[in-house]
Every structure is written in C-alpha cells, then in structure tokens.
C-alpha cells in the first residue's frame, strides 16, 4: 500500500497550532529510564514512529510500561532481559532505529555491558557514531565489532571517571556519555559537550534522579559518579523544529497563525533567523503570533553583501531547520545563501523545488543560493517523494503554498518526526488528505 499526501495548495490558513513534544529530547529521556529500577513518569511524549519504536523496544527488554494519558507514560526498568540483546528481534528492531544507539550509555552504566546492532535512520549522508564509542572507551569500556552478525559488543564492568574532549559537539554523543558517566566511579569532565536545550533537560532530569552534574547549559560538563539513581517525573519541551516549521508555513502561505506554548526562552536564535528573512512575529505570553504577510524581504548584511544562513552547534542555528529556511526564502524578496555544514546530502531535495518553479542554484552538496520570487510567481504543484524528515516537511510547506495539486510520496519519513501532521494542518484550513 502506498501512503501519500495529496495537497491542493494556494490556500491561506488561519488559527492556532500546538507543537508536539520534542522528538530529539524524547530519544534521550526515554533511554534514561534504564538507569534506575524505580518508576519514571514522562509527559508530553510525541506520538511519532521513531519514539513509539523506542518505547516498544524498551518493552521488549522487560521495562514495565503504563500509558497514563495521551502523551504520558510511566516506565519501570526493574527486570531487564539481558538475553534479548543477542536476539534476532533486537537486531531487526534496534537496527532500524537511529535512536537505539541511545540505550548503550544507560545499559553500560547500570549493567556493565551492552550490545548494539549497526543502526539505520535518515539518508542524509554519513552520520558517525565514533563520538559515542570513543567516549565510552575513555570511560574504560572495551568494544568488539562482529562483522558476522553486525553487532557491537561492549564490556564496561569497570567504568572510571576521566577527562574527555569530544571530537565533535554531538548531541546524542554527549547525552550517551553523560548517561554512562553518572554511575561511573569518580569524576568525569566532558569538554566540547553539546549544550542544546534537550541535553540540558536530560541533565536536569538526571540530577532530580540523584546524579551530580554541573555546568549544565555550557560546553564543559562535570559529572561526579553516584552509586544509584532513583525515579522522577519529567515533562518534555515543545519541539523547536516544529515551531520553526510552523513559522515558515505561515510566512510562505501568507497565513495568520498562533503557535501555542513555545517555551520561547529555549528557542535560541530560531526566531531571529526567521526575522532575518523578513518574517514578522511577536511574542504573546508564551505564544508566537505570526500575522498574515503578503511580502517579506530578506535582510542584507550591514555592508550590503548577501545574507548567509548557516548551521552551527547550539547556541548556533540548528541544521534541522535549514531545509525549512531554504523553502521559505523561495517566496521572499531578495537572495540568501544557505550553508548546510553538518550533513552532505541534506540539500539534494532542491531539484523538486526547481520543478515547482523555484529559483535556486545548488552550488555544491553543502550550499545553495535562493533567489526569492517575492510572491510574483506562485510555485506549481507536482508529484514528489520525501527523502528525509526535514526535507519532507519543507516540501509539504512548498506544496501548501503552490498553485494546484501536489502529491508527496514516502510520507513515512515525515511521520517519523511529525505527529498527525495532516489532521493538525486541516484544523488550520489546509486542503491536505491522505491517500
């Protein structure tokens, strides 16, 4: 069966939309339940494929899971089935889920050993896992990769705190090493640590469980190992990538939209980058209000040179929103250079935008120049396929602003990251249906 979205574009939308819980936070927080045998209650969990797969995987390991509400679960990892990690079931489920790497740190910390199949996930170029493994090795873990069955087996019966300088400020790498270090003996220092809000959330949750982590929010974390952790309650932040996507959607379709409960203080420079594209937005309480705009003009730098928007580790601009910024720039007045530094094939979806009538020059795998149409020409609807989560939503935004009918295939990619996106857009007045 083919799953696709059919979209009649060119309609203005109106109304309120509430962002889901943060996908990238969920994968870390859910893995952390393995660090204690006590009960942990987590709310604002997004109902999306990657997260549901991880919850299912935790259940298969022996975690007792109770659904307490639409977005709230309790987890108790009292009895973990160690044999499960050598099974075919684990290999197929763990291998198909990028986030499964996140269970390694907690398992090492609590049980002194772990196995992990080679992970899968998005097609956005190489995604190295070296940072995770090098960190575990520094803490005293020993690895062997078995090419026969495709498993990494790790022995960590004696984790010792140490000084670690990360080779890149990897968010998942930092989170994984932090989870391994909280139960290690002695003090661990992690320099060049990622400092994303999601990672701050994880550290605060671990501290409530009894961990001793200082330096939260900076790139230098100090972790004093403890012998055991206890249960807690945790509520996830709203997904900042969704919030950015909705800002872009409003601008591109000339719609008046209010995004509810955004935790504005945790959005970093995201609102500012959209303002650089000329998009008006105002903070009302903790909601972002975007008025209907017929035009928005990209700023230039002070010396008049062309605006460049590039991704960088937090508090820089998140790479996950560059695809959205690229699409929104299509209908702006002016030009912008989009520089995607982190992943080498994330810009390859621009061919579909060119087919729709956008003016984009793909300079190389990392850079694209967008020459804005200033809404003088409407994009035209086409049939297309979504290559990854973020490009999928970018194409969806383009389709909603285009004239005529668009069909987007491979929407499983979109649904890995955005819950009930069709229903939530319908509530704003979008003409989108699942076929």
N, C-alpha and C positions, 0 to 999 in steps of 0.2 A: 504494500500500500504506500502510495506517495503522499507525504504530508507537505502541504504548501499553503502560503497565504496569498489570497487574491485581494488586491487593493485597488479601489477607484480613488485616484489622487485628486489634488487640487481643491480640497475642501478645507475651510477654516475650522479649527477645533476650539472648544471652549470648556472651561470647567476646572475641577480640582483633581489632582492625582497624588497618591501617597506612595513614596518609594518603598520597595521591599527591604528586608534586612540584607546586610552586605554579604554577598557571596564569598568574597575573599577572606572576610573575617570568619565566616561560618566554618570554612575548611580547617582553620587553625583551632578555633574554640571547641569544635566537636572532637577533634583529635585529643585535646587536653583532658577530656573526661577519663581517658585511660590512665591518667596519673594517680588516681585515688580509687579506693574501693567504696568511698562514700558517694551519696547521691548528689548529682549536679542538675540544677534546673536551668534551662536556657530558653529565652523567649525572643521573639522577632526573627525566627529562623525562616529564611526564604524557601518557598515551596518550588524548588527547581531541581532539574535532573542531577546535576553534579552533587548537590547537597543530599538529596534523597538517596543517591547511590552510597554515599559515605555513611549515612545513618543505617542503611541496610547492611553495609559491611561491618559496622560496629555490632549490630545484632547478631550477625553470623559468628563473630568472635566470642559471643557469650555476654555482651553487655545487655543488661535488662533495661528496655526502653519503654517508656509510657508516654502516650500522647495526651497532654493535659488541655490542649486548646488548638485553635487553628495554626498558631505559629509557636506553640510552647510544648517542649518535651522535657521529661526527666530521664537521666541516664545514670545507671549504676554499674560500674565495671568491677564487680566483686570477683566473679569467676571468669577468667579468660581462658579459652580453649587453645592451648599452645600448639596442638597438632594441626589446627585449622590452617596455620601459616605455611604448611608444606603441601596443602591440598590443591587439586586442580581448580576447585571452586574459587579459592583465594587468588590463584594465578589469573583466571579469566576476569574476575571482578576487580581485583586490585590493579591489574594491567590496563584495564580500560578506563581507569580514572586517574587523572593527573594528581588530584589531591591525596591519593593514597600514600604518597611519599610522606605526608604529614604525620602518619601514625608511627613512623620509625622512632623519632625522638622520645615520645612518651613510653613506647614499649622498651626501648633500651634503658631508660631511666628506671622503670619500675621492675622489669623482669631480667635485665642484663643480657637480652638477646632479641633479635628480630630478623625477619626475612621480608624481602620485598621484591615483587616481580618488576621487570623493566616497565616503567609507566607509559601511558598513552596521552591523549588530550588534543589540544589545538594544533592546527597546521600553521604555525607562524614562525617557522624557522627553528633552528636548534634551540632547545632550552636545556641548559646544562644543569646537572644535579651535583656537579663536583663540590659546590659550596657546602651542601648538606654533608656530604661524605667526608670532606676534608675536616670540617668542624667536629664531626663525631670521632674521627681518628685522633685529632688533637686532644680530645677528652679521654682517649685511651681505648676506643673501640677498634676491633680488627675486622676487616672485610674480606670476604672472598666471593668473587662472581663466578657462578657456574654457567658457562655458555651452553651446556647440555640442556638444562631446564629453564634457563633465562632468569634465575633468581639471584639476588644479592643476599648472602647470609652474613649477619653481623653478630660478633660476640662482644659484649660490653659488661662483663661481670664486675669490672672494677673501674668505674668512671671516676676520674680525678679532675678537679677544677684546674683551669690553666688560663693562659693569656691567648686569645685568638684574634688575629687580624684577618677579617674576611676579605677574600679577593674581589668580591663584588657585594654591594649592599642589597643582597637578595632578601625579599620579604619572607618568603617561605623558608629559605635557608636560615635566616635569623631566628624565626619562630621555632623551627625544628631543633636548633642548637640550644635555644633558651629552655625548651621543654626537657631536653636531655640533661641540661646543666642544673636544673632546680633540685634534682635529687642526687647530684654527684657530690663527692667528698671535697670540701674546701671551696675556694673562691674561683669563679670563672669571670674573666673580663672579656667582653666582646667589643672590639673596636671596628669602625666602619659598619656598625649594625644598621639595619633598616630602621626607620623611625616612623613609618606610616601609622595613621590612627588605629588601623586594625591591629597592628603589633602592640601599640600602647594598650589597647583593650585587652589583649591576651595577657600582657604583663600585669595589668591591674587585677584581672581575674585570678591569676596565679598567686598574687600577693594576698588576695582575700582567702585563698585556699591555704595560706601559711608559708608561701615562698618568700624569699628575701631578695627582691630585685630592685636595684636603684639605678637612676639615670634614665628613667622612662621618658621617652619623647626626644632623647638625644641620640647621637650615634655611638655613645660609649655606655654600654650596659655592664653593671657589676652584679653578679649573682652569687649569693652565699648559699651553698648547698644545705638543704634540710633533710631530715630522715624520712618524714612522710607529709603528705598533703591531705587536707580534708575537703568536704563538699562545700558548695556555694551556689548562689544564684547569679545569673548573668543575662543582660539584655543587649542584643546586638545593635550596632549603629545602623542607620539607613544606608543604602548602597549609593556611594557617591558617583559611581559610574552611571547608575540610572538617573540620578539627579542631573548630571551633565547632559545625558541623552535627552531628557525632557526639556532642558533649556534650549538645546539645539532644535528639537522638534518644534517648539513654539515659534522660534525665530524663522525657521525655514518655511513653515506653513502660514505665517502671519497670524498666529493664534494668541488668544489671551488665556494664559494658563497659570494656575497657582499650584506650586509644588509644596505639599504639606510636610511639616516636621522634619526639616532637613539637617538639624544639628549643624547650623551654619559655621560654628567655630571650628568644626572638624573638616571643612571643605578645602582648607588651604587656599591655593591660588586659583582653584577652578572657576569661581565666579568672575575673577579678574580677567582670565584668559578669554572668556566669552564676551566680557565688556570690551576687550581689545578688538573684537570682531564687530563692535558697534551695537551689540545687543543690550537693550535696556532691561535691567532687572532691579527690583527693590525688595528689601527685607521687610516683611511684616510679621512681627513676633518672631517665630522660628520658621515661617513660611517664605518661600521665594515667589514673588509675583512678577510675571512677565506680561507686559501689555502687548496688544496686537500691534505689530510694526510692519509698515509697508516697505520700509527700507532700513538697512543697517550698513554702516560704512566702516571698513577695516582701518584702524589707525595706522600711521606710519611711525617709524622711529623718529626721534627729535630732529635728526639731520635729514629727514625726508626719505631715508632708504626703506626698502620693502620690509614689512613686518615678517619676522621669523617666529614660528611657534614650534618648540622642540620639547621632547620629554626629558625628564631627569629624575633621579631618585628623590623621594619626598624630603623636604617640602617643595620640591620642583613639581612640574606638571606631570600627571600620571599618563603613561603610554596608552592605557586603555581608552583614553578619551580623544586621542589624536585622530582616529578614523572619523569620529563624530565632528570634530572641529573642521576636518577636511571637507566633509559633506556640507556643513553649514556655510562654509566660505564660498561655495559654488554660487549662492544667490546673494552674496554681499556685494557692495560696491568697493572696488579696489582689488589688490592682489596680496597673496600671502605665500610664504614658503613653509611647508610642513616638513619637519625633520624628525623622522622616527629613528631614534638612535639604538633602541634596545633590541628590536626584532627585525630580521632581514626580509621577511616577506609579508609584512602586515599591510603594505600599500598596494599589493597586487590586485586589489578589488577595483582599482580605479578604471579598468577597462570597461566595466559595466556602467560606470558613471559617464564615461565618454560616449557610450552607446545611447545614453539618455539625453545627451546634448551638453554635458558639462565641458568647460574649458580647463583642462588640466594637463600639465606637462610632467610626466614621470621622469625625473632627472636620473635616478638610479634606484636600487632597491630600498634606499632609506629616505629619499627626498622627492617631494612632489610640489610643483608650483601651481596654485589655483588662481585663475583669472576670473574674478567674480562677474556674474551676469547681471547683477543689480536688479533682479526680477524683471528684466526687459524681455527675457526669453524664458518660457516655462520648460522644465525638463519634460521628456516624454516617457510614458510608461513602457516597460519592456518585461520580458521574462528573464529571470536571473537565478543564480544559485549562491547561497551564503557560504563563504569559505571558513569563517570563524565567528565566534560570538559577537565581537565588537563590529566587524565589518558587516555582519548580518543586520544589526540594528541600524547602522549607518545607511545601508541600502533600503531598509524599511522607512527611514526618515525621508530619504530621497523619493521613494515611491509615493509616500503620502503627500509630498509637495508637487508631484509630477502631474501632467495632464494625461487623462486616460487610464487604462488598466495596466497594472503591473502584477506579475506573479513571481513570488520568491519561493524557490525550492530549498530543500535541505534545512528546513526551519528547526530541525532538532538542534542544530548548532545554536540558534538564537535562544531556544528554550533551555539550553544548559545554563543560561545566565539570567533570563528574564521570566518571571512567573506570570502566567495568564496575560501575556502582553496584548493579545488580540482583544480580550474582554475589557481590559483596562483602557485601551485606546478607543474601543467602541463607546465606552462611557463618556469620552470627550467628544464624541460625534464623528469618529473616523469610520470610513467605509472599508472595513477590513473583515474578511471572513476566511475561515479555514476550509480548505478543500482537500 
